[in-house]
Amino acid sequence: FHASARIRTLFLPASPTLFVSGFRPFPRLFIYRPRPRQKSTLHAAFLTLLWLVVDYRSCSYVSLHNRANIKDVKPLTNKQYFVRGSTALLDAVGIAIDAVGRHLSHTPEPERPARVLFVITTDGMENASKTYSAEKVRGIIEHQKSKYSWEFLFLGADIDAIGVAADLGIDASKAVNFCHDSAGVGLVYESLSTLTTNFRKSKFLEKIWKDKIEKDHQKRGGKSNA
């Protein structure tokens, strides 16, 4: 996704059915509506949503949304996004970062986002990547963070999200486990809606962004990892 001042946020989604239902209200929740006679201090926001396609020979991606104005994003359906079997997590992250990086490098400076928020959600462990290793992805992430100030979030269900994020160079404060059900996924996107709206107002991610998700996981899905 990105906004015109500009912030870009990119989502790499998880379980199809839960993701579609959880993501559906996200654009609506994300839109900032100022009170009467109050001018909005936020810049326009744009969403990029990538879906990784894996077969036994290669990995590629389909762009479900590419720099779409958040106000124009239609509800996602199961016909657009559905399961293909494997979890090529490393390829998904690597391919997406490289693709967006190339796109931004060819974007005129005035149109480039000032900030990028890269959100990874997964409900499974890496088991199918063919091109990218954990070491290579970690290097790419470190490069984007240090040179371009990208922010990365990692949200995982049924895995050690904190540990996997650490392997990729993502700090524990920016990773969280969530409950793998409709309530848990709904809470994820509710929290991300609040986070991204606030991120558009400031230069920093709120430290409390994952509190509700973490408390829910502690209560219903196991002990906290952070």
JOUR-V313949 format. One line per field, one symbol per residue. ss: DSSP state (H for helix, E for strand, L for the rest). phi: phi as a letter, one per 20 degrees, with the letter a starting at -180 (. if undefined). psi: psi as a letter, one per 20 degrees, with the letter a starting at -180 (. if undefined). A space follows every 50 residues. Layout:
BEGIN
ss: ???
phi: ???
psi: ???
END
This chain:
BEGIN
ss: LEELLLEEEEEELLLHHHHHHHHLLHHHHHLLLLLLLLLLLLLLEEEEEE EEEELLLLEEEEEEEEEEEHHHLLLLLLLLLLLLLLLLHHHHHHHHHHHH HHHHHLLLHHHLLLEEEEEEEELLLLLLLLLLLHHHHHHHHHHHHHHHLL EEEEEELLLLHHHHHHHLLLLHHHEEELLLLHHHHHHHHHHHHHHHHHHL LLLLLLLLLLHHHHHHHHHHHLLLLL
phi: .bcercccccddedggfffffffgeggffffedffgmdefeeegdcddcd ceddcfdbcbcdefbclefgfdfegfcffecbfdoedeffffffffffff fffffdeggfefffccddddcbdbegbbfcddeffffgffffffffedmf dcccccdmbefffffffendfgfdcbecfebffffffgffffffgfffff ececeffegdgffffffffdcpffec
psi: qqqniqqpppporbpgghgghhhgighghhppoqrpjpppjqrqqqppop opppaihrqaqpohpolpphhjpqpqrihhorqifrnmgghggggggggh ggghhjpqghiqqhqpoopppqkrqpjjqihprhggggggghghghhjkq ppqppqpkrnhgggghhjjpqhikqqqqpmrhgghhhghghhggghghhh hriqpphjhjgggghghhghjaqqi.
END
